[in-house]
Every structure is written in structure tokens, then in C-alpha cells.
Amino acid sequence: MSHLMNTYGRLPVAFSHGEGAWLFDLSGKRYLDALSGIAVSTLGHNHPRLVKAIAEQASRVIHTSNLYAIPLQEALSDRLAELSGMDEVFFCNSGCEANEAAIKLARLYGYKRGVAEPVIIVMEHSFHGRTLATLSATGNKKVQVGFEPLVEGFLRAPFDDLAAVERSLEGRTDVVAVLLEPVQGEGGVHVAQHDYLRGLRALCDERGLLLMFDEVQCGVGRTGKWFGHQNASVKPDVMSLAKGLGSG
């Protein structure tokens, strides 16, 4: 009997190892990993360069802390800035933490502009994580049940509907940001139209709002560009990444 808390509907199979796009269970049966570990294993399983890099680093030092300079962390931040055209990088441990940081950045932005209770526009059918704030931003009642009261400060609009966002802003001075996935994952693989993303960029510029893209699932090469929003030739003010960034 396992003492693991029952938070996932696990299938009755366990894997011993993987190779490329394939996984092998404890009896040696082979499975095609069509989900890439839920959009995580961007390099497949057991990629020799990744395995070598992890082993070499583990043999030197696994952890110090952010109190000290970390050269490889700085090198990765430079590479991400180069690929994205953005200025600064904050590292944390997971996608929901990255989205929590985005929410905090938006609230801090509002605070500095004198907004006492900042509001973020989020989308129906979205998914941003399972921490309390990201769960509150998520547009799925099913995953919110049992965790009320939710965090306040979110205003929901239909996905891929620029006019709906414009209506949400009417008469309001407390909105500080718009948060969305360029490609919704958990909500059903809904792809935002390029004109919609461009329209949001123009609207946020006009109103002085932060445009924040959650690219935890659709980022790091999954759409043919490094980041999903680049297909629409727009640039956000804040972007969250995870999953494929570490390839597991």
C-alpha cells in the first residue's frame, strides 16, 4: 500500500526507462510517449547531451543558493533574453510559481501606479496552475471546487474575443494587466488568432496595461517558434515558462 496522497487518477503502469519518444514499463513493454510527459520532455527521454550535462553538474555541486553568483544561471538568463527580446529573467521551480510571479508583478505594477486593488483580466477555459492564486486565475470551475474562497482580483473574459476584453475595461481604472495562454492547453487546445494577440498588444499599450503570456505549455519550441506568441509577431511585457525549459 502506497502512502502517496491520492491527487492524480494514475493508470496501473510504471515505467523503468525511456529512449527518445518511447517509454518502457517494468515488464519491458514499449509505449509511445505522445504527450511528452504533458509537454515537458522536449528532447525526448534519455537524450545523451542532457544526461551528460546533468551528470557532470551533479558531480560538482547540486545546490548553493541565490545568495551567490551562479554562472550557468546567468548564462541561461542571457540566452532567454536573446531568444525572447525581453530584459530580465526570474527563475523559480515550476510553472505555477512562474505564474504566481507574473500575478505579483502585475499587482506590484498596479501598486506603483496608485491602484489600491489591482485587477487582472484572465480568460475562460484557461489554466494557470493549482496554487491558490493561479487556481483563482484559472477559468475552470471543476478544479476550483473545494478550494473556495478564491483569491480576488481577477476579471474573466471569453478567449480570443478582443471586443469582450474592451467591454471588460469600460469604466474601470483598476485593471492593470491581461493574462492569457497564446495556445490554451488544459482548456482544449484553443489557438489564439494572431489578430487577437496583436489587438491585445495595442489595447494594453493604449491603456497602460501589462500584457502577460503564460507559455508554460506552448513555449520552448512547441509551436515551431521558440515562443508561441512569436507566430503573431507580438511581444509581451511578462512571459512565464516551465515544463520544456528543463526538459523534465
Kinemage of the C-alpha trace (Angstrom):
@kinemage 1
@onewidth
@group {chain A} dominant
@subgroup {mainchain}
@vectorlist {calphas} color= white
{ca met a 1} P 0.000 0.000 0.000
{ca ser a 2} L 1.387 3.399 -1.006
{ca his a 3} L 1.297 6.399 1.308
{ca leu a 4} L 1.132 8.783 -1.650
{ca met a 5} L -1.732 11.246 -1.376
{ca asn a 6} L -4.375 10.436 -3.983
{ca thr a 7} L -4.299 13.612 -6.090
{ca tyr a 8} L -3.988 12.019 -9.548
{ca gly a 9} L -6.018 9.366 -11.336
{ca arg a 10} L -2.970 7.218 -12.032
{ca leu a 11} L -3.030 4.418 -14.593
{ca pro a 12} L -1.814 0.977 -13.454
{ca val a 13} L 1.554 1.166 -15.200
{ca ala a 14} L 5.052 2.214 -14.089
{ca phe a 15} L 7.999 2.956 -16.373
{ca ser a 16} L 11.552 1.786 -15.863
{ca his a 17} L 13.275 3.825 -18.567
{ca gly a 18} L 12.849 5.738 -21.800
{ca glu a 19} L 14.604 6.224 -25.116
{ca gly a 20} L 13.715 9.094 -27.425
{ca ala a 21} L 9.929 9.171 -27.841
{ca trp a 22} L 9.490 5.734 -26.238
{ca leu a 23} L 8.873 4.609 -22.659
{ca phe a 24} L 9.299 1.067 -21.309
{ca asp a 25} L 7.319 -0.362 -18.408
{ca leu a 26} L 8.632 -2.700 -15.724
{ca ser a 27} L 7.894 -5.754 -17.873
{ca gly a 28} L 9.674 -4.291 -20.914
{ca lys a 29} L 6.552 -3.324 -22.884
{ca arg a 30} L 7.116 -0.276 -25.092
{ca tyr a 31} L 4.830 2.797 -25.231
{ca leu a 32} L 4.916 5.865 -27.482
{ca asp a 33} L 5.019 8.968 -25.257
{ca ala a 34} L 2.673 11.079 -27.383
{ca leu a 35} L 2.213 13.637 -24.580
{ca ser a 36} L 5.931 14.248 -23.987
{ca gly a 37} L 5.248 13.906 -20.271
{ca ile a 38} L 2.487 16.581 -20.510
{ca ala a 39} L 4.525 18.976 -22.666
{ca val a 40} L 7.686 18.523 -20.601
{ca ser a 41} L 10.113 16.147 -22.339
{ca thr a 42} L 11.010 18.365 -25.282
{ca leu a 43} L 14.226 16.443 -26.010
{ca gly a 44} L 12.646 13.041 -25.518
{ca his a 45} L 13.861 10.550 -22.940
{ca asn a 46} L 17.490 9.798 -22.149
{ca his a 47} L 18.934 12.365 -24.551
{ca pro a 48} L 22.711 11.824 -24.282
{ca arg a 49} L 23.684 15.515 -24.136
{ca leu a 50} L 21.104 16.251 -21.440
{ca val a 51} L 22.097 13.194 -19.397
{ca lys a 52} L 25.775 14.159 -19.689
{ca ala a 53} L 25.130 17.766 -18.598
{ca ile a 54} L 23.055 16.681 -15.576
{ca ala a 55} L 25.615 14.063 -14.506
{ca glu a 56} L 28.539 16.458 -14.836
{ca gln a 57} L 26.815 19.173 -12.815
{ca ala a 58} L 25.637 16.722 -10.138
{ca ser a 59} L 29.228 15.551 -9.705
{ca arg a 60} L 30.325 19.143 -8.991
{ca val a 61} L 27.599 20.852 -6.950
{ca ile a 62} L 23.812 20.396 -6.889
{ca his a 63} L 22.783 23.401 -4.821
{ca thr a 64} L 24.183 26.570 -3.339
{ca ser a 65} L 21.564 29.342 -3.168
{ca asn a 66} L 20.626 32.617 -4.806
{ca leu a 67} L 22.780 34.382 -2.224
{ca tyr a 68} L 25.727 33.623 -4.513
{ca ala a 69} L 26.543 34.093 -8.178
{ca ile a 70} L 25.549 31.104 -10.332
{ca pro a 71} L 27.337 31.367 -13.714
{ca leu a 72} L 25.186 28.816 -15.569
{ca gln a 73} L 22.014 30.501 -14.322
{ca glu a 74} L 23.316 33.821 -15.618
{ca ala a 75} L 24.219 32.243 -18.968
{ca leu a 76} L 20.719 30.797 -19.324
{ca ser a 77} L 19.129 34.141 -18.478
{ca asp a 78} L 21.232 35.768 -21.204
{ca arg a 79} L 20.142 33.129 -23.717
{ca leu a 80} L 16.458 33.509 -22.821
{ca ala a 81} L 16.722 37.285 -23.127
{ca glu a 82} L 18.363 36.864 -26.524
{ca leu a 83} L 15.648 34.497 -27.780
{ca ser a 84} L 12.711 36.479 -26.408
{ca gly a 85} L 13.893 40.067 -26.756
{ca met a 86} L 12.988 40.631 -23.109
{ca asp a 87} L 15.140 42.309 -20.480
{ca glu a 88} L 15.151 40.346 -17.228
{ca val a 89} L 14.674 36.745 -16.103
{ca phe a 90} L 13.445 35.372 -12.769
{ca phe a 91} L 13.968 31.665 -12.042
{ca cys a 92} L 11.713 29.607 -9.791
{ca asn a 93} L 10.718 25.942 -9.524
{ca ser a 94} L 7.561 25.345 -11.559
{ca gly a 95} L 5.006 26.746 -13.960
{ca cys a 96} L 2.526 27.706 -11.277
{ca glu a 97} L 5.287 29.545 -9.408
{ca ala a 98} L 6.175 31.375 -12.621
{ca asn a 99} L 2.532 32.417 -12.999
{ca glu a 100} L 2.372 33.410 -9.329
{ca ala a 101} L 5.362 35.659 -10.011
{ca ala a 102} L 3.558 37.160 -13.024
{ca ile a 103} L 0.496 37.886 -10.873
{ca lys a 104} L 2.704 39.500 -8.228
{ca leu a 105} L 4.456 41.603 -10.871
{ca ala a 106} L 1.085 42.840 -12.116
{ca arg a 107} L -0.046 43.717 -8.600
{ca leu a 108} L 3.235 45.492 -7.872
{ca tyr a 109} L 2.860 47.390 -11.149
{ca gly a 110} L -0.602 48.492 -10.042
{ca tyr a 111} L 0.607 49.435 -6.566
{ca lys a 112} L 3.300 51.670 -8.036
{ca arg a 113} L 0.633 53.360 -10.166
{ca gly a 114} L -1.548 54.038 -7.151
{ca val a 115} L -4.123 51.283 -7.776
{ca ala a 116} L -5.285 50.106 -4.356
{ca glu a 117} L -6.898 46.831 -5.502
{ca pro a 118} L -5.405 45.808 -8.867
{ca val a 119} L -7.430 43.590 -11.207
{ca ile a 120} L -6.086 41.212 -13.877
{ca ile a 121} L -8.213 40.180 -16.856
{ca val a 122} L -7.995 36.403 -17.401
{ca met a 123} L -9.705 34.073 -19.869
{ca glu a 124} L -12.451 31.485 -19.765
{ca his a 125} L -11.194 27.879 -20.110
{ca ser a 126} L -7.680 28.937 -19.100
{ca phe a 127} L -5.317 27.011 -16.851
{ca his a 128} L -2.511 28.691 -14.918
{ca gly a 129} L -1.746 26.266 -12.075
{ca arg a 130} L -3.030 24.815 -8.813
{ca thr a 131} L -1.648 27.197 -6.199
{ca leu a 132} L -4.373 29.356 -4.695
{ca ala a 133} L -3.756 32.454 -6.824
{ca thr a 134} L -3.157 30.574 -10.094
{ca leu a 135} L -6.175 28.364 -9.395
{ca ser a 136} L -8.236 31.531 -8.946
{ca ala a 137} L -6.960 32.872 -12.270
{ca thr a 138} L -7.811 29.577 -13.976
{ca gly a 139} L -11.053 29.513 -15.963
{ca asn a 140} L -12.244 26.056 -14.939
{ca lys a 141} L -14.787 25.707 -12.124
{ca lys a 142} L -14.138 21.972 -11.854
{ca val a 143} L -10.610 22.391 -10.487
{ca gln a 144} L -11.678 25.209 -8.149
{ca val a 145} L -14.383 23.275 -6.292
{ca gly a 146} L -13.456 22.702 -2.665
{ca phe a 147} L -10.840 25.444 -2.511
{ca glu a 148} L -13.038 28.493 -2.022
{ca pro a 149} L -12.861 31.301 -1.116
{ca leu a 150} L -10.711 32.033 -4.141
{ca val a 151} L -8.263 34.907 -4.426
{ca glu a 152} L -9.943 38.103 -5.587
{ca gly a 153} L -8.652 40.456 -8.248
{ca phe a 154} L -9.455 38.552 -11.445
{ca leu a 155} L -11.947 39.547 -14.134
{ca arg a 156} L -12.834 36.875 -16.692
{ca ala a 157} L -13.414 37.337 -20.427
{ca pro a 158} L -14.079 34.916 -23.316
{ca phe a 159} L -10.909 33.675 -25.005
{ca asp a 160} L -9.994 35.016 -28.455
{ca asp a 161} L -12.580 37.821 -28.216
{ca leu a 162} L -10.954 41.254 -28.308
{ca ala a 163} L -14.275 43.097 -28.114
{ca ala a 164} L -15.073 41.271 -24.864
{ca val a 165} L -11.820 42.481 -23.312
{ca glu a 166} L -12.592 46.018 -24.465
{ca arg a 167} L -16.041 45.790 -22.834
{ca ser a 168} L -14.458 44.493 -19.622
{ca leu a 169} L -12.350 47.647 -19.450
{ca glu a 170} L -15.244 50.066 -19.842
{ca gly a 171} L -15.497 52.423 -16.887
{ca arg a 172} L -12.698 50.710 -14.948
{ca thr a 173} L -9.468 52.198 -13.670
{ca asp a 174} L -8.381 49.228 -11.538
{ca val a 175} L -7.329 46.834 -14.327
{ca val a 176} L -3.537 46.549 -14.534
{ca ala a 177} L -2.867 43.527 -16.766
{ca val a 178} L -4.196 40.901 -19.162
{ca leu a 179} L -3.057 37.294 -18.638
{ca leu a 180} L -3.610 34.522 -21.180
{ca glu a 181} L -2.146 31.477 -22.898
{ca pro a 182} L -1.413 32.038 -26.620
{ca val a 183} L -2.484 28.405 -27.005
{ca gln a 184} L -4.804 27.106 -24.302
{ca gly a 185} L -3.761 23.614 -23.258
{ca glu a 186} L -5.899 22.210 -20.441
{ca gly a 187} L -8.883 24.128 -21.807
{ca gly a 188} L -8.931 22.123 -25.034
{ca val a 189} L -6.054 23.266 -27.286
{ca his a 190} L -7.569 26.577 -28.356
{ca val a 191} L -5.201 28.638 -30.513
{ca ala a 192} L -5.477 32.418 -30.251
{ca gln a 193} L -5.865 34.203 -33.575
{ca his a 194} L -2.887 36.354 -34.478
{ca asp a 195} L -5.061 39.453 -34.880
{ca tyr a 196} L -6.435 38.885 -31.380
{ca leu a 197} L -2.955 38.833 -29.841
{ca arg a 198} L -1.939 41.900 -31.835
{ca gly a 199} L -5.131 43.643 -30.790
{ca leu a 200} L -4.434 42.877 -27.134
{ca arg a 201} L -0.939 44.311 -27.512
{ca ala a 202} L -2.331 47.538 -28.969
{ca leu a 203} L -5.068 47.729 -26.330
{ca cys a 204} L -2.615 47.206 -23.469
{ca asp a 205} L -0.307 49.862 -24.906
{ca glu a 206} L -3.218 52.281 -25.203
{ca arg a 207} L -4.455 51.655 -21.653
{ca gly a 208} L -1.073 51.262 -19.952
{ca leu a 209} L -1.668 47.597 -19.045
{ca leu a 210} L 0.785 44.717 -18.821
{ca leu a 211} L 0.315 42.001 -21.445
{ca met a 212} L 1.287 38.693 -19.829
{ca phe a 213} L 1.577 35.405 -21.719
{ca asp a 214} L 1.513 32.049 -19.952
{ca glu a 215} L 3.730 29.904 -22.190
{ca val a 216} L 4.274 27.102 -19.691
{ca gln a 217} L 2.813 24.559 -22.120
{ca cys a 218} L 3.085 26.205 -25.544
{ca gly a 219} L 6.558 27.737 -25.148
{ca val a 220} L 10.081 26.463 -25.812
{ca gly a 221} L 9.656 25.389 -29.420
{ca arg a 222} L 6.319 23.591 -29.290
{ca thr a 223} L 4.682 25.763 -31.987
{ca gly a 224} L 7.621 25.967 -34.395
{ca lys a 225} L 8.890 29.205 -32.855
{ca trp a 226} L 10.775 29.471 -29.604
{ca phe a 227} L 7.668 31.006 -28.028
{ca gly a 228} L 4.081 30.709 -29.195
{ca his a 229} L 3.399 34.438 -29.327
{ca gln a 230} L 6.221 34.920 -31.831
{ca asn a 231} L 3.996 33.380 -34.505
{ca ala a 232} L 1.866 36.534 -34.233
{ca ser a 233} L 4.894 38.881 -34.153
{ca val a 234} L 3.932 40.360 -30.798
{ca lys a 235} L 5.961 40.698 -27.609
{ca pro a 236} L 4.510 40.541 -24.091
{ca asp a 237} L 5.628 42.511 -21.069
{ca val a 238} L 5.743 39.343 -18.955
{ca met a 239} L 6.089 35.710 -20.045
{ca ser a 240} L 6.034 32.597 -17.878
{ca leu a 241} L 7.877 29.422 -18.903
{ca ala a 242} L 8.420 25.977 -17.374
{ca lys a 243} L 7.958 22.350 -18.474
{ca gly a 244} L 10.036 22.147 -21.677
{ca leu a 245} L 12.520 24.692 -20.336
{ca gly a 246} L 14.073 21.935 -18.223
{ca ser a 247} L 13.015 19.026 -20.473
{ca gly a 248} L 11.885 17.168 -17.391
